[in-house]
């Protein structure tokens, strides 16, 4: 099956829970999965010809959590075109803010701009409606895992 790197941006731990649950579900499908809770550009480049899953919450006015912010800007400033990369995004946010799921949307836009191929739709999880995001994301993760071959 596929080699998948899960890159996590979390503040209070919800995105980490989603990432760990995703790892388990994807491994059950036979994928080789690693989770990076403070991923570096070096970690990212290992997956440039494979598949990544971005799982990030949003802080402030659409900002990135500290654990993934530097990775985003390193990719933006240093990587360039990534036509062989396949990816998915799980974005966590609060719909009472104008910048709902802003960090996940920014990551998606960057990877689209760099020529990567998104598998499936971006999953946006609203904290005002979903008390257990890792449970909510499970079906999406299973379906996404079937798109990754």
C-alpha positions in Angstrom: 0.0 0.0 0.0 1.0 3.6 0.3 3.6 5.5 2.4 1.8 8.3 4.3 3.2 11.1 6.5 0.7 12.8 8.8 1.7 16.3 9.7 0.0 17.8 12.7 -0.7 21.4 13.8 -2.3 21.4 17.2 -2.9 23.8 20.2 -5.1 21.9 22.6 -4.5 18.4 21.4 -7.6 17.8 19.3 -5.7 17.7 16.0 -3.2 15.3 17.6 -6.1 12.9 18.6 -7.4 13.1 15.0 -4.0 12.3 13.6 -3.4 9.4 15.9 -6.8 7.9 15.1 -6.1 8.4 11.4 -2.7 6.6 11.8 -4.5 3.6 13.3 -7.2 3.5 10.7 -4.8 3.9 7.8 -2.5 1.2 9.2 -5.5 -1.1 9.4 -5.9 -0.6 5.7 -2.3 -1.7 5.2 -0.6 1.7 4.7 2.8 2.6 6.1 2.0 5.6 8.3 4.1 8.0 10.4 2.9 11.0 12.4 4.9 14.2 12.8 3.7 16.4 15.6 6.4 19.0 14.9 7.3 18.1 11.3 10.3 19.6 9.7 11.1 20.3 6.0 13.5 17.3 6.1 10.5 15.1 7.2 8.3 16.6 4.5 10.8 15.9 1.7 10.8 12.2 2.5 7.1 12.1 1.3 7.4 14.4 -1.8 6.8 11.4 -4.1 4.3 9.8 -1.8 1.3 11.0 0.2 0.8 13.4 3.1 -2.2 14.1 5.3 -2.3 17.6 7.0 -4.3 17.6 10.2 -4.3 21.1 11.6 -6.4 23.3 13.9 -6.6 27.1 13.4 -5.7 29.8 15.9 -6.4 33.5 16.1 -7.5 34.9 12.8 -6.8 31.9 10.6 -3.3 31.4 11.9 -1.3 28.2 12.2 -0.5 26.5 15.5 3.2 26.8 16.4 3.8 23.1 15.8 3.1 23.4 12.0 3.7 27.1 11.2 7.4 26.9 10.4 6.8 23.8 8.2 4.2 25.7 6.2 6.5 28.7 5.6 9.5 26.4 4.8 7.4 24.6 2.2 6.2 27.9 0.8 9.6 29.4 0.6 11.8 26.5 -0.2 10.0 23.6 -1.9 8.4 24.9 -5.1 6.7 22.6 -7.6 5.5 19.2 -6.1 3.7 17.4 -9.0 4.2 13.9 -7.6 2.9 14.7 -4.1 -0.6 13.5 -3.2 -2.3 14.9 -0.1 -5.4 15.3 2.1 -6.3 17.9 4.6 -8.3 17.7 7.8 -8.9 21.2 9.1 -10.3 21.9 12.6 -11.8 25.2 13.5 -14.6 27.2 15.1 -17.3 28.5 12.8 -18.0 31.5 15.0 -14.8 33.0 13.5 -14.6 34.5 10.0 -11.4 32.6 9.5 -13.0 29.1 10.1 -10.5 26.4 9.3 -8.1 29.0 7.9 -4.9 27.1 8.5 -6.2 24.0 6.7 -7.5 26.1 3.8 -4.1 27.9 3.5 -2.2 24.6 3.4 -4.6 23.3 0.8 -4.2 26.4 -1.4 -0.4 26.3 -1.1 -0.2 22.6 -2.1 -2.6 23.3 -5.0 -0.4 26.2 -6.1 2.6 23.9 -6.0 1.0 21.3 -8.3 0.3 18.6 -5.8 -2.8 16.4 -6.2 -5.4 16.5 -3.5 -7.2 13.2 -2.8 -10.8 13.8 -1.8 -12.3 17.0 -0.3 -10.9 18.9 2.6 -12.6 17.8 5.8 -13.6 20.7 7.9 -14.5 20.0 11.5 -16.4 22.6 13.5 -15.6 22.7 17.2 -19.0 24.3 17.9 -20.8 21.2 16.6 -18.4 18.3 17.0 -17.3 17.3 20.6 -15.1 14.4 19.5 -13.3 15.3 16.2 -11.4 12.0 16.1 -14.7 10.1 16.0 -16.2 12.5 13.5 -13.2 12.1 11.1 -13.1 8.3 11.2 -15.3 7.7 8.2 -13.6 10.4 6.1 -10.2 8.9 7.0 -11.3 5.4 5.9 -12.7 6.7 2.6 -9.6 8.8 2.0 -7.3 5.8 2.8 -9.1 3.9 -0.1 -8.2 6.7 -2.5 -4.5 6.3 -1.6 -3.2 3.4 -3.5 
